[in-house]
Amino acid sequence: MEGKEVVITYDTLFDLSRRERFRKELQPLDGSFLVDVVKYLGEKQSILKSQECKDSVFSSTEAEKTRVQIANAKKILKDLYERREAKILQFALFHSRNSSKSFDSSPMLPEEIELFNDVEKILTRYREDVLHKLLSGKGAECFKMPDKPKALKTEERTEEQESSVRLKCAVPEFVGPDMKTYGPFNDGELVELPGAITEMLIKNGHAVVEGQNENSKNDA
């Protein structure tokens, strides 16, 4: 893109996305591309607001056209970003495997160079920490042993255990702490619910543990 006077339009975005899609190499973008795109979308939004304020069939039609164009421009930008992202990730992977190879970052935007550097560092670090130690025959002490997951699963099952309670009044439908819907329940109904919910109903005076009423009467 030549010169500083770069004008972003729908057509230029479409052309950039098409070139990125059909060419293997990362295509160069102007250094101010991101700023220019933000400005372009801002201008389009201003035009749309102006059109929406006018009360006429013509302005309504034009507003819909502008609205569609903004939506399509965002789709093109997403496609362009993701195609460039995929290429940069491939470059980072290649460079982490072949650190001696020179790499040309000139087609990248500053933000893309930062992405490349971050990903390449992570890949290189894990390659050194895992693959190199593995191939060099390092002892098992270099690698972490997995934690035992069974205790956690047992705790989860304990939290999900249900218990029976007798309702002392009608209870409307409600959503429990687990985001599941319970009820409605009738007065005197015997229900089996997760422990946390039965505790809540008993605490609020809406239910009692089955047999508690009869025991209380006998004690009396």
C-alpha positions as MATLAB code, in Angstrom:
seq = 'MEGKEVVITYDTLFDLSRRERFRKELQPLDGSFLVDVVKYLGEKQSILKSQECKDSVFSSTEAEKTRVQIANAKKILKDLYERREAKILQFALFHSRNSSKSFDSSPMLPEEIELFNDVEKILTRYREDVLHKLLSGKGAECFKMPDKPKALKTEERTEEQESSVRLKCAVPEFVGPDMKTYGPFNDGELVELPGAITEMLIKNGHAVVEGQNENSKNDA';
ca = [
       0.000    0.000    0.000;
       1.711    3.118   -1.216;
       1.889    6.555    0.327;
       0.592    7.759    3.658;
      -2.841    8.701    2.314;
      -4.355    5.265    2.786;
      -8.122    5.240    2.489;
      -9.890    2.179    3.848;
     -13.070    1.262    2.014;
     -15.219   -1.838    1.804;
     -13.561   -2.691   -1.519;
     -10.025   -2.378   -0.133;
     -10.902   -4.628    2.808;
     -12.381   -7.197    0.437;
      -9.279   -7.051   -1.773;
      -6.918   -7.458    1.205;
      -8.875  -10.458    2.470;
      -8.927  -12.036   -1.003;
      -5.163  -11.639   -1.416;
      -4.522  -13.095    2.039;
      -6.744  -16.041    1.192;
      -5.166  -16.932   -2.153;
      -1.487  -16.232   -1.404;
       0.659  -18.429    0.779;
       2.893  -15.607    2.023;
       1.739  -13.167    4.688;
       0.673  -10.058    2.799;
       2.106   -6.678    3.896;
      -0.234   -4.131    5.476;
       0.311   -0.442    6.057;
       1.545    0.335    9.572;
      -1.550    2.430   10.246;
      -3.946   -0.281    9.020;
      -5.601   -0.942   12.387;
      -6.067    2.766   13.102;
      -7.442    3.307    9.580;
      -9.912    0.448   10.009;
     -11.167    1.819   13.331;
     -11.619    5.207   11.665;
     -13.469    3.626    8.722;
     -15.893    1.728   10.972;
     -16.424    4.835   13.101;
     -17.327    6.881   10.031;
     -19.725    4.187    8.845;
     -21.421    4.117   12.255;
     -21.799    7.912   12.154;
     -23.363    7.696    8.688;
     -25.741    5.005    9.910;
     -26.853    7.107   12.902;
     -27.482   10.059   10.611;
     -29.549    7.916    8.248;
     -31.560    6.398   11.094;
     -32.493    9.876   12.350;
     -34.109   10.812    9.035;
     -37.749    9.849    8.564;
     -38.168    8.784    4.948;
     -38.378    5.615    2.874;
     -35.171    6.569    1.056;
     -33.167    7.105    4.243;
     -34.545    3.863    5.699;
     -33.352    1.940    2.644;
     -29.954    3.630    2.761;
     -29.638    2.887    6.488;
     -30.291   -0.797    5.866;
     -27.632   -0.844    3.136;
     -25.131    0.800    5.474;
     -26.027   -1.621    8.252;
     -25.425   -4.616    5.982;
     -22.163   -3.133    4.726;
     -20.874   -2.666    8.290;
     -21.792   -6.262    9.165;
     -20.091   -7.575    6.013;
     -16.997   -5.436    6.639;
     -16.666   -6.958   10.116;
     -16.936  -10.469    8.657;
     -14.195   -9.630    6.149;
     -12.002   -8.247    8.933;
     -12.530  -11.398   11.019;
     -11.586  -13.560    8.027;
      -8.510  -11.434    7.312;
      -7.402  -11.529   10.951;
      -7.821  -15.300   11.310;
      -5.970  -16.065    8.060;
      -3.058  -13.880    9.127;
      -3.188  -15.365   12.634;
      -2.929  -18.909   11.232;
       0.088  -17.956    9.098;
       1.836  -16.262   12.024;
       1.286  -19.313   14.252;
       2.774  -21.522   11.545;
       5.780  -19.172   11.263;
       6.253  -19.288   15.047;
       6.092  -23.085   15.051;
       8.606  -23.333   12.186;
      10.975  -20.861   13.826;
      10.822  -22.643   17.202;
      11.900  -25.822   15.424;
      14.530  -24.079   13.292;
      15.841  -21.210   15.400;
      18.886  -20.817   13.167;
      16.731  -19.876   10.175;
      16.341  -16.153    9.485;
      12.833  -14.739    9.569;
      11.367  -11.708    7.789;
       8.875   -9.909   10.005;
       8.398   -6.914    7.694;
       4.889   -7.964    6.505;
       3.660   -8.049   10.112;
       1.950   -5.319   12.039;
       3.532   -4.430   15.420;
       0.782   -6.351   17.238;
       1.419   -9.371   15.018;
       5.155   -9.283   15.741;
       4.321   -9.346   19.450;
       2.022  -12.350   18.895;
       4.762  -14.146   16.931;
       7.391  -13.506   19.616;
       5.130  -14.636   22.469;
       4.056  -17.850   20.744;
       7.582  -18.664   19.554;
       8.953  -18.245   23.094;
       6.308  -20.550   24.569;
       6.859  -23.227   21.925;
      10.646  -23.039   22.341;
      10.428  -23.244   26.135;
       8.210  -26.326   26.077;
      10.377  -27.934   23.410;
      13.418  -27.489   25.671;
      11.595  -28.521   28.853;
       9.984  -31.643   27.411;
      11.402  -32.897   24.116;
      15.070  -32.072   24.713;
      15.035  -33.595   28.206;
      13.213  -36.642   26.906;
      15.677  -37.221   24.066;
      18.679  -36.643   26.338;
      17.484  -39.411   28.675;
      16.862  -37.222   31.719;
      15.436  -38.916   34.795;
      11.788  -39.062   35.689;
      12.377  -36.341   38.308;
      12.314  -33.788   35.490;
       8.645  -34.421   34.828;
       5.631  -33.835   37.028;
       3.555  -36.731   38.239;
      -0.193  -36.225   37.806;
      -2.249  -35.533   40.907;
      -4.679  -38.191   42.062;
      -8.098  -37.198   40.705;
     -10.123  -39.807   42.620;
     -10.330  -37.806   45.849;
     -11.831  -34.855   44.007;
     -14.408  -37.055   42.294;
     -15.376  -38.585   45.642;
     -15.889  -35.116   47.102;
     -18.002  -34.122   44.107;
     -20.184  -37.184   44.549;
     -20.579  -36.416   48.259;
     -21.784  -32.897   47.486;
     -24.358  -34.333   45.073;
     -25.834  -36.854   47.555;
     -29.558  -36.426   48.070;
     -31.677  -36.645   51.200;
     -35.418  -36.837   51.923;
     -37.431  -34.094   53.642;
     -41.150  -33.500   54.292;
     -42.386  -30.075   53.188;
     -44.253  -28.006   55.789;
     -45.802  -25.716   53.169;
     -46.240  -25.363   49.425;
     -43.010  -24.333   47.663;
     -43.115  -22.662   44.239;
     -40.691  -23.534   41.445;
     -37.156  -22.262   42.111;
     -33.609  -22.485   40.753;
     -31.050  -24.156   43.029;
     -27.358  -23.335   43.538;
     -26.573  -25.900   40.810;
     -28.670  -23.781   38.373;
     -31.234  -26.603   38.031;
     -34.977  -25.977   38.377;
     -36.858  -27.649   41.258;
     -40.522  -27.749   42.208;
     -43.203  -26.740   42.558;
     -43.887  -28.873   45.628;
     -47.089  -29.329   47.672;
     -47.592  -28.968   51.397;
     -46.773  -32.259   53.150;
     -45.027  -33.730   50.093;
     -42.037  -35.992   50.675;
     -39.227  -35.011   48.304;
     -35.655  -36.138   47.714;
     -33.288  -33.260   46.915;
     -29.547  -32.492   46.961;
     -28.181  -31.938   50.445;
     -27.491  -28.220   49.979;
     -31.118  -27.575   48.963;
     -32.667  -29.644   51.755;
     -30.514  -27.775   54.282;
     -31.752  -24.476   52.842;
     -35.420  -25.568   53.050;
     -35.012  -26.807   56.640;
     -33.189  -23.622   57.680;
     -35.982  -21.472   56.224;
     -38.622  -23.507   58.039;
     -40.140  -24.890   54.832;
     -39.298  -28.562   55.503;
     -38.309  -31.079   58.146;
     -36.365  -34.306   58.024;
     -38.753  -37.215   57.389;
     -39.956  -38.676   60.704;
     -38.946  -35.613   62.710;
     -42.545  -34.458   63.277;
     -43.606  -37.891   64.497;
     -40.569  -38.098   66.809;
     -41.327  -34.656   68.196;
     -44.945  -35.705   68.935;
     -43.827  -38.918   70.646;
     -41.301  -36.992   72.752;
     -44.086  -34.610   73.765;
];
